[in-house]
Amino acid sequence: MTKTTTPLPRPTGPGRGGGFRGALAFEWTKLWSVRATWWNLAVGLLLTVGFAAMVGASADASAKKGIDVTMPAPHHASQAFLISQLTVVVLATLALTGEYSSGSVRTTLQAVPARGRMLRSKTIVVTAVVAVAGCVFSVLGTLVAAPLMSGHGDYTGGELLGTALGAGVYLAALAVMSVGIGSLLRSAAGTITTLIMVLLALPQLMGVVGARWLETASDYMPSVAGTVLLTQDHDPYGGGAALAVVVVWSLVCYGAGSAVLRRRDA
Amino acid sequence: MITSERLTKRYGDKAAVSDLSFTVAPGKVTGFLGPNGAGKSTTMRMAVGLDTPTSGRVLVGGRRYGELRHPLRSVGALLDARACHPGRSAHRHLLGLARSNGIPASRVGEVLETVGLTEVAGKRVGSYSLGMGQRLGIAVALLGDPEVLLFDEPVNGLDPDGVRWVRELMRSLAGEGRTVLVSSHLMSEMQETADHLLVIGRGRILADAPMDEVIAGSSLTAARVRTPEPEALERELLRRGLRVDRDGGLEPGELVVVGATLREIGDLAFTHRIPVHELSMRRASLEQAYMELTADSVEFGSPALSPLLDTPTTTPKV
């Protein structure tokens, strides 16, 4: 290792760069410079495509036994998101909680002291990446599942596009929720556990109890709205209402995370 | 320039920093000293906006940290060497920071070169040794070529060569007219690096003075006089209100005088026609001066080991 004491060069140029654009570029660089991002996207892709293939093949098997399984392939294949949504949750959670577990949040906030700006730029970068991933995963899942359904999964271009967009929107909402809860709890384990509860466990439990109002409430859990977005079926409500549900969930989580981040010492 | 105005930070009932007012001037290295828990790190964290003061404020270059558009170009700070994701390379870590503050990407290579990490710049930071992590932290501080630099324990984990390198770096940064505030527990190192000292204990200022003044203020900075008429000289010195010590392992005819210059003692002896065979100054070390200053404010004190270790300067006579 060389030890130099070369004098520092002249001061860098005048007030260019930085600000919100600088913060976005910073978050982009950080997101892609850790392996977790690549791993989660790779695993998410494999899970989506793999499960899509499985449900596609099982639909064909059921059809041979005389069970009517006809359903557009994009809708059928999007059952895979039940599992692969968790990789998105992990990706977005780690983008935030990784800053706390490694201590890099202190460096980050020295570079971008405006905390709202820091959280906004991180959320935008993570959400954009996840939304694109959701669209791509959905289309690839359909393309794999459709041939395996042998004629029971005919679909239109509109259905393909609708499901792809729905996947993008739903996963983007999950990313915002993850960043918000991550900022609130500052721990990956706590955040991921909370989201698994909200996405998978709670909607089931709420149905099991048998109380009428709980069943109604469970309709407004984000994963139920997500299903509407992915399959465009109008049960229990339409696409617009589903969008509103995931947006409200995202805003509440983000608002809580943001409020705490602004107040707390880093 | 760093200006702290009645800075206070409380955690519940406990004040980590209370009513701290000071100015850190440019062009010199200011040593920031104090026992563990004295509030040094808290003060530095408030200076860069990580912690919010309960009351008062701290300004860097006349502004609050949060108001700076390109904070890294104004203030560089090494607060915690391990403030980087272990899976990220040093190069990417610095590149991201450069982008956040509109610093040219070419600067990343320059600071990596300055701290001697060029060859390992592509390696994951998690694989770095403590000393390499420390060098990366220094690279982050230097990235924006800032006017104000804060270093919390910069030589932690560095080898002797690295320690000397940090000392020279601090000196040269101050020599370029920058404001340099360095905290350290290594007194001998600080004695060689700092021009000015800011000593705090239990969140309050104990000393804010040039290094020489702090050392001169120590009771262990004293004149040693050897005379065939110690009683006569002692009488005259005491009459002047000076502190005189005749015990503590001194030879017969030896006196230790606190608070007077050699010239004053020499002149006094001459006036009273007392012969003097030896007259010399014994300068306290910074460590001794520091120990005296902070004696009452050590929060997590250690029990005294043995009287032998307490006063390293006076060699006991057998």
Contacts between the chains, C-beta under 8 A, distances in Angstrom:
chain1	res1	chain2	res2	distance
A	1	B	116	4.8
A	1	B	117	7.5
A	1	B	119	6.9
A	1	B	120	7.8
A	2	B	113	8.0
A	2	B	116	4.9
A	2	B	118	7.4
A	3	B	116	5.0
A	3	B	161	6.4
A	3	B	162	7.3
A	3	B	165	5.0
A	4	B	113	6.3
A	4	B	114	5.9
A	4	B	116	6.2
A	5	B	114	7.7
A	5	B	165	6.6
A	5	B	168	5.3
A	5	B	169	6.1
A	5	B	172	6.4
A	6	B	113	7.0
A	6	B	114	5.9
A	7	B	172	6.9
A	7	B	176	7.5
A	8	B	110	7.9
A	8	B	114	7.2
A	8	B	142	6.6
A	8	B	145	5.6
A	8	B	173	7.9
A	8	B	176	7.3
A	9	B	107	7.9
A	9	B	110	6.3
A	9	B	145	7.1
A	10	B	145	7.7
A	11	B	73	7.5
A	11	B	145	5.1
A	12	B	73	6.2
A	12	B	102	7.8
A	12	B	103	5.4
A	12	B	104	6.3
A	12	B	107	6.5
A	12	B	144	6.8
A	12	B	145	5.7
A	13	B	102	7.7
A	13	B	104	7.4
A	15	B	69	6.3
A	15	B	70	6.7
A	15	B	102	7.7
A	16	B	102	5.0
A	17	B	70	7.4
A	17	B	99	7.7
A	17	B	101	6.8
A	17	B	102	1.8
A	17	B	103	7.4
A	18	B	69	5.6
A	18	B	70	4.6
A	18	B	100	6.8
A	18	B	101	5.0
A	18	B	102	4.3
A	19	B	69	6.6
A	22	B	99	6.0
A	22	B	100	4.6
A	22	B	101	6.1
A	22	B	102	5.7
A	23	B	100	5.9
A	25	B	96	7.8
A	25	B	99	3.9
A	25	B	100	6.9
A	26	B	96	4.9
A	26	B	97	7.0
A	26	B	99	5.3
A	26	B	100	3.5
A	29	B	92	6.3
A	29	B	95	5.8
A	29	B	96	3.7
A	29	B	99	5.9
A	30	B	85	7.4
A	30	B	88	7.2
A	30	B	92	7.9
A	30	B	96	5.1
A	33	B	85	7.9
A	33	B	87	8.0
A	33	B	88	4.7
A	33	B	89	6.9
A	33	B	92	3.8
A	33	B	93	7.6
A	33	B	96	7.0
A	34	B	85	5.8
A	34	B	87	4.5
A	34	B	88	5.6
A	35	B	87	5.6
A	36	B	87	7.0
A	98	B	85	5.8
A	99	B	85	7.5
A	102	B	82	7.4
A	102	B	83	7.6
A	102	B	84	6.6
A	102	B	85	4.5
A	102	B	86	5.9
A	103	B	80	5.9
A	103	B	82	5.4
A	103	B	83	4.6
A	103	B	84	7.6
A	104	B	83	5.5
A	104	B	84	5.3
A	104	B	85	5.0
A	104	B	88	8.0
A	104	B	93	8.0
A	105	B	83	7.9
A	106	B	50	5.8
A	106	B	79	6.3
A	106	B	80	6.0
A	106	B	83	4.7
A	107	B	83	4.4
A	107	B	84	6.5
A	107	B	93	7.9
A	107	B	97	6.9
A	107	B	140	6.4
A	109	B	49	7.0
A	109	B	50	6.0
A	110	B	48	5.2
A	110	B	49	7.5
A	110	B	50	7.2
A	110	B	71	6.4
A	110	B	72	6.9
A	110	B	75	7.9
A	110	B	77	6.1
A	111	B	71	6.8
A	111	B	72	5.6
A	111	B	97	5.1
A	111	B	100	4.2
A	111	B	101	5.9
A	112	B	100	5.7
A	113	B	48	7.7
A	113	B	49	4.5
A	113	B	65	5.8
A	113	B	66	4.5
A	113	B	68	7.2
A	113	B	71	5.7
A	114	B	66	6.8
A	265	B	45	7.5
A	265	B	50	6.5
A	265	B	51	4.2
A	265	B	52	6.4
A	266	B	50	4.5
A	266	B	51	7.4
